[in-house]
């Protein structure tokens, strides 16, 4: 999630970015920000912060009538919640921006002589490294709670909710692992690739809803998210730049209009969060609409990013995006639990006082996450790595990194998954980051750090 954006006219302008030399992390991270499209950095930060806000409104911790601690979901109980998700479900936009960053990074790497293994290794490390301390954290929390005799049902409820955002790591790892292949298809037949992915997404949903077997929908981790990533490829190639403003207005109108029959007469929920896992066709409509809206807003966002204040906020938050995303829910629950111990600090969830305290809670959560970043943020920071392992090793390590978040997405976090995930992620990181080359070959320029901005 720390992929950096470059200018949308990627093939020409991206090549002007300062090339990192072989001298290590310092050279690898020397990127000329004058060539970056900072509006994409802003979009990425906005997406993550909005996720934090939504989760803050969805988690209510208080005492029940029996005096026991209860966890509720105040936001979802509001009558207006489902319609708001049509605008608030912004994960498609994150994958669009990720697609932009991916294709520009891949093209930059190949110009420097990098390989598909170099690319996949670097991207998987970016995702696996920050996830490892979180899985270890859950081992300690769940194991400690059992030893302390805390009610298992309450612990399970809290942990399952706090670990739910890990689905993103499974989906994004899959997309990143296939970037070299998908860019190749995009270069040869961009429209046909979109058509095949869309047909696959529709077929998966049709089979899923006709049979009632939700597990079938997992195939759309491939079709839906890869299609949304391909939209980011089009954004990087300037397709949206070439459209006139009224076309960029008409497309989102049609995309949102298509959600009406899909949710009213079709099998899909009008709650776009429900349509997230497994991913469904409505997310494709949201992705198209959000990409157009981002392009329409680009002039205004560019002016905003010309201010020192906006750049400072975006770069400050941007260096901690994975930490914020992975740790914000545990911090929300911890702070909510502490508030229960302070008189009058924990209003009844969904009450007027509770809603009014959310801005204060947001600031406290962000302060808590930023404080935590000094402990776990090093796993998100650039670091030196050895030469890229053979493709087979990279493939095995990628699968090992994919399995833990996928298991959480399917079965929810528990002690066996936390322990197993810690082991698998640790092995994956060791395989990818500590491979010794018998030939003494150096890592390709730009591949020596696992968090190099591209």
Long-range contacts (C-beta under 8 A, 24 or more apart in sequence): 1-44, 1-48, 1-94, 1-98, 1-126, 1-127, 1-172, 1-321, 1-322, 1-325, 2-126, 2-318, 2-319, 2-321, 2-322, 2-380, 2-451, 2-453, 3-44, 3-98, 3-101, 3-102, 3-105, 3-123, 3-126, 3-453, 3-454, 4-31, 4-36, 4-41, 4-101, 4-318, 4-453, 4-454, 5-36, 5-37, 5-38, 5-39, 5-40, 5-41, 5-43, 5-44, 5-97, 5-100, 5-101, 5-104, 6-35, 6-36, 6-37, 6-40, 6-100, 6-101, 6-104, 6-236, 6-454, 7-35, 7-36, 7-37, 8-37, 8-100, 8-235, 8-236, 8-238, 8-240, 8-241, 9-238, 9-241, 10-100, 10-103, 10-104, 10-107, 10-236, 10-237, 10-238, 11-107, 11-237, 14-104, 14-107, 14-108, 15-107, 15-108, 15-111, 17-108, 19-112, 19-445, 19-446, 20-445, 20-446, 20-452, 21-445, 22-442, 22-445, 22-448, 24-384, 24-448, 24-449, 25-382, 25-383, 25-384, 25-448, 25-449, 25-452, 27-445, 28-382, 28-445, 28-446, 28-447, 28-448, 28-449, 28-452, 29-382, 29-449, 29-452, 29-453, 31-453, 31-454, 38-302, 38-305, 38-311, 38-314, 39-294, 39-297, 39-298, 39-301, 39-302, 39-305, 40-97, 40-100, 40-101, 41-305, 41-314, 41-315, 41-318, 42-301, 42-304, 42-305, 42-310, 42-314, 43-93, 43-97, 43-294, 43-301, 44-94, 44-97, 44-318, 44-321, 45-313, 45-314, 45-317, 45-318, 45-321, 46-90, 47-90, 47-91, 47-93, 47-94, 47-97, 48-94, 48-317, 48-321, 48-324, 48-325, 49-317, 49-324, 50-88, 50-90, 51-90, 51-91, 51-165, 51-325, 51-328, 52-324, 52-328, 52-362, 52-365, 52-366, 53-362, 54-88, 55-165, 55-328, 55-329, 55-332, 56-332, 56-358, 56-361, 56-362, 56-365, 57-358, 59-161, 59-329, 59-332, 59-333, 59-336, 60-349, 60-350, 60-354, 61-333, 61-336, 61-337, 61-339, 61-340, 61-346, 61-349, 62-340, 62-346, 62-348, 62-349, 63-340, 68-154, 69-154, 69-337, 69-340, 71-154, 71-157, 71-158, 71-161, 72-349, 72-350, 74-349, 74-350, 74-354, 77-350, 81-271, 82-269, 82-270, 82-271, 82-272, 83-270, 85-271, 85-272, 85-273, 86-256, 86-259, 86-272, 86-286, 88-272, 89-272, 89-273, 89-275, 89-276, 89-283, 89-286, 90-290, 91-168, 91-276, 91-283, 92-228, 92-283, 92-284, 92-286, 92-287, 92-290, 93-286, 93-287, 93-290, 93-291, 93-294, 95-171, 95-172, 95-175, 95-225, 95-228, 95-229, 95-232, 95-287, 96-228, 96-229, 96-231, 96-232, 96-235, 96-287, 96-290, 96-291, 96-294, 97-232, 97-294, 98-172, 98-175, 98-229, 98-232, 99-175, 99-228, 99-229, 99-230, 99-231, 99-232, 99-233, 99-235, 99-236, 100-232, 100-233, 100-235, 100-236, 101-232, 101-454, 102-175, 102-176, 102-179, 102-183, 102-229, 102-232, 102-233, 103-179, 103-183, 103-186, 103-232, 103-233, 103-236, 103-237, 104-236, 104-454, 105-454, 106-179, 106-180, 106-183, 107-183, 108-446, 108-454, 109-444, 109-446, 109-447, 109-454, 112-444, 112-445, 112-446, 113-444, 113-445, 114-444, 114-446, 114-447, 115-388, 115-444, 116-180, 116-181, 116-391, 117-388, 117-389, 117-390, 117-391, 117-394, 118-388, 118-443, 118-444, 118-447, 119-179, 119-180, 120-176, 120-177, 120-179, 120-180, 120-394, 120-398, 121-385, 121-388, 121-389, 121-394, 121-397, 121-432, 121-447, 122-447, 122-449, 122-450, 122-452, 123-176, 123-177, 123-179, 124-173, 124-176, 124-177, 124-394, 124-397, 124-398, 124-401, 124-428, 124-432, 125-385, 125-429, 125-432, 125-433, 125-450, 126-322, 126-380, 126-450, 126-451, 127-169, 127-172, 127-173, 127-176, 127-322, 127-401, 128-173, 128-401, 128-425, 128-428, 128-429, 128-432, 129-379, 129-380, 129-429, 129-450, 130-322, 130-323, 130-326, 130-376, 130-379, 130-380, 131-166, 131-169, 131-326, 131-401, 131-404, 131-405, 131-421, 131-425, 132-379, 132-422, 132-425, 132-426, 132-429, 133-376, 133-379, 134-163, 134-166, 134-326, 134-327, 134-330, 134-376, 135-404, 135-418, 135-421, 135-422, 135-425, 136-418, 136-422, 137-330, 138-163, 138-413, 138-415, 138-418, 139-415, 139-418, 139-419, 139-422, 142-413, 142-414, 142-415, 142-418, 143-415, 146-415, 156-412, 156-414, 158-333, 159-412, 159-413, 159-414, 160-412, 160-413, 161-329, 161-333, 162-329, 162-330, 162-332, 162-333, 162-413, 163-329, 163-408, 163-412, 163-413, 164-329, 164-408, 164-412, 165-325, 165-326, 165-328, 165-329, 166-326, 166-404, 166-405, 166-408, 166-409, 166-413, 167-276, 167-277, 167-405, 167-408, 167-409, 168-325, 168-405, 169-401, 169-404, 169-405, 170-221, 170-402, 170-405, 170-406, 170-408, 170-409, 171-221, 171-225, 171-279, 172-225, 173-398, 173-401, 173-402, 173-405, 174-221, 174-222, 174-225, 174-226, 174-402, 175-225, 175-226, 175-229, 177-398, 177-402, 178-226, 179-229, 182-226, 182-229, 182-230, 182-233, 183-233, 186-230, 186-233, 190-230, 190-233, 190-234, 190-237, 193-230, 194-227, 194-230, 197-223, 197-226, 197-227, 197-230, 198-223, 198-227, 198-284, 201-227, 201-280, 201-281, 201-284, 202-281, 205-267, 205-280, 205-281, 208-278, 209-267, 214-278, 217-278, 217-279, 217-280, 218-278, 218-410, 219-278, 220-278, 220-279, 220-280, 221-278, 221-279, 224-279, 224-280, 224-281, 224-283, 224-284, 225-279, 227-284, 227-287, 228-283, 228-284, 228-287, 231-287, 231-288, 231-291, 232-291, 234-291, 235-291, 235-294, 235-295, 240-291, 240-292, 240-295, 241-295, 243-292, 243-295, 245-296, 248-292, 248-293, 248-295, 248-296, 249-292, 249-296, 251-288, 251-289, 251-292, 252-288, 252-289, 252-290, 252-292, 252-293, 255-285, 255-286, 255-288, 255-289, 255-292, 256-285, 256-289, 258-285, 259-285, 259-286, 277-409, 319-377, 319-380, 320-369, 320-370, 320-373, 320-377, 320-380, 321-380, 322-380, 323-369, 323-372, 323-373, 323-376, 323-377, 323-380, 324-366, 324-369, 324-373, 327-369, 327-372, 327-376, 328-365, 328-369, 331-365, 331-368, 331-369, 331-372, 332-361, 332-365, 334-368, 335-361, 335-364, 335-365, 335-368, 380-451, 381-451, 382-449, 382-450, 382-451, 382-452, 383-433, 383-449, 383-450, 383-451, 384-448, 384-449, 385-432, 385-433, 385-434, 385-443, 385-447, 385-448, 385-449, 385-450, 386-433, 386-434, 386-435, 386-436, 386-437, 386-443, 387-435, 387-436, 387-437, 387-441, 387-442, 387-443, 388-435, 388-443, 388-444, 388-447, 389-431, 389-432, 389-435, 393-431, 393-432, 393-435, 394-431, 394-432, 396-431, 397-427, 397-428, 397-429, 397-431, 397-432, 398-428, 400-424, 400-425, 400-427, 400-428, 400-431, 401-425, 401-428
